[in-house]
Amino acid sequence: MENGNRRYTDKLSRRAIPLSAPKNLRVSEEWYNRFRISWDVPPSPTMGYRVVYQPISAPSPALETFVGEDVNTMLIVNLLSGTEYNVKVIASYTTGSSEALSGRAKTCKSKPETYRNLSDALIYSSAFMLSLNNLLPS
């Protein structure tokens, strides 16, 4: 193996073949204390993915979790508000790990104000309808 377990050697030709990495990191559902990341899975079957995230500006250790091979999205919670994070997704194989798919994600600055003037709430046994007035702070 070479380069920190990121390649394996093809025994027939003796050349290093890179392990397929996930691609296309996407961030969604940004909120004051969480965001969701998603990625495209590599073509080769994996054992799962290591997800590592760390605030860019706040002195804090990197946090890490492992998800199974059938997972390609993760809601990351309990984050600092208004903070940008480095995010990495690394595919794990029996022969080693892929290069990291890296990106950045940011939480919103603060929890939004509670909606005021809730009116016209009609509650039924199986559903409800709610009308929101004055959504913006005055």
C-alpha positions as CSV (number, residue, x, y, z in Angstrom):
1,M,0.0,0.0,0.0
2,E,1.1,3.6,-0.7
3,N,0.2,7.1,0.3
4,G,-1.5,6.5,3.7
5,N,-3.7,3.5,2.7
6,R,-5.3,5.5,-0.2
7,R,-4.2,3.1,-2.9
8,Y,-3.7,-0.6,-3.4
9,T,-1.4,-2.4,-5.7
10,D,-2.7,-4.3,-8.7
11,K,-0.8,-7.6,-8.3
12,L,-0.8,-8.4,-12.0
13,S,0.7,-5.1,-13.2
14,R,2.2,-3.8,-10.0
15,R,0.7,-0.4,-10.4
16,A,-1.1,1.6,-7.7
17,I,-4.8,2.0,-8.3
18,P,-6.6,4.8,-6.3
19,L,-9.6,3.8,-4.3
20,S,-12.8,5.6,-5.5
21,A,-13.8,8.6,-3.5
22,P,-17.3,10.0,-3.0
23,K,-18.1,13.0,-5.3
24,N,-20.4,16.0,-5.4
25,L,-20.7,17.2,-1.8
26,R,-23.9,19.1,-1.3
27,V,-25.1,21.1,1.7
28,S,-28.8,21.7,2.5
29,E,-31.2,22.4,5.4
30,E,-28.9,24.9,7.0
31,W,-30.2,26.1,10.3
32,Y,-28.7,27.9,13.3
33,N,-27.4,24.6,14.9
34,R,-27.4,22.1,12.1
35,F,-27.0,21.3,8.4
36,R,-27.4,18.3,6.1
37,I,-24.6,17.0,3.8
38,S,-25.2,14.6,0.9
39,W,-22.7,13.0,-1.6
40,D,-22.7,10.8,-4.6
41,V,-21.4,7.3,-3.9
42,P,-18.4,5.9,-5.7
43,P,-18.8,3.2,-8.3
44,S,-17.0,0.6,-6.1
45,P,-18.8,-1.1,-3.1
46,T,-17.6,0.4,0.2
47,M,-17.7,-0.6,3.8
48,G,-19.1,2.8,4.7
49,Y,-18.1,6.5,5.0
50,R,-16.1,8.4,7.6
51,V,-17.5,11.9,8.0
52,V,-15.3,14.5,9.7
53,Y,-16.3,18.1,10.5
54,Q,-14.6,20.9,12.3
55,P,-15.2,24.7,12.8
56,I,-12.9,26.8,10.7
57,S,-12.5,29.7,13.0
58,A,-13.4,28.4,16.5
59,P,-10.7,26.4,18.3
60,S,-12.4,23.1,18.5
61,P,-11.3,19.5,17.8
62,A,-12.5,17.7,14.7
63,L,-15.6,15.6,15.2
64,E,-15.9,12.3,13.4
65,T,-18.6,9.7,12.8
66,F,-18.9,6.6,10.6
67,V,-22.0,5.7,8.6
68,G,-22.8,2.5,6.7
69,E,-22.4,1.9,2.9
70,D,-26.1,2.4,2.3
71,V,-26.0,6.0,3.6
72,N,-25.1,9.0,1.4
73,T,-26.7,11.8,3.5
74,M,-26.3,13.0,7.1
75,L,-27.9,15.6,9.3
76,I,-25.1,17.1,11.4
77,V,-26.5,18.5,14.6
78,N,-25.4,20.4,17.8
79,L,-23.3,22.9,15.8
80,L,-22.3,26.4,16.7
81,S,-24.5,29.1,15.2
82,G,-23.1,31.4,12.5
83,T,-20.1,29.1,12.1
84,E,-18.4,27.8,9.0
85,Y,-17.2,24.2,9.0
86,N,-14.8,22.1,7.0
87,V,-16.5,18.9,6.1
88,K,-14.9,15.7,4.7
89,V,-16.4,12.5,3.5
90,I,-14.0,9.5,3.1
91,A,-15.0,6.1,1.7
92,S,-13.8,3.1,3.6
93,Y,-12.8,-0.1,1.9
94,T,-11.4,-3.4,3.1
95,T,-8.1,-2.4,1.5
96,G,-7.9,1.2,2.9
97,S,-9.6,4.6,2.5
98,S,-10.2,6.9,-0.4
99,E,-9.1,10.5,-0.7
100,A,-11.4,12.9,1.1
101,L,-14.2,14.7,-0.6
102,S,-13.9,18.1,1.1
103,G,-16.1,21.1,1.3
104,R,-17.5,23.8,3.6
105,A,-20.8,24.4,5.2
106,K,-22.2,27.1,7.4
107,T,-24.9,27.4,10.0
108,C,-27.2,30.4,10.2
109,K,-26.3,33.2,12.5
110,S,-29.1,32.8,15.1
111,K,-32.3,31.1,15.8
112,P,-35.1,32.8,13.9
113,E,-37.6,34.8,15.9
114,T,-40.7,32.9,16.8
115,Y,-43.5,33.7,14.4
116,R,-46.0,36.3,15.8
117,N,-49.6,36.7,15.2
118,L,-50.6,33.2,14.5
119,S,-54.1,33.3,13.4
120,D,-56.8,31.4,11.7
121,A,-55.7,28.0,12.9
122,L,-58.2,25.4,12.0
123,I,-57.6,22.0,13.5
124,Y,-59.1,18.8,12.2
125,S,-58.8,15.2,13.3
126,S,-56.3,14.3,10.5
127,A,-54.8,17.6,9.5
128,F,-54.6,21.3,10.3
129,M,-54.4,24.6,8.4
130,L,-52.4,27.5,9.7
131,S,-52.2,31.0,8.4
132,L,-49.2,33.1,9.3
133,N,-49.4,36.9,9.4
134,N,-46.5,39.4,9.9
135,L,-43.7,36.9,9.4
136,L,-41.1,39.7,9.3
137,P,-40.1,41.4,12.6
138,S,-41.4,44.9,13.0
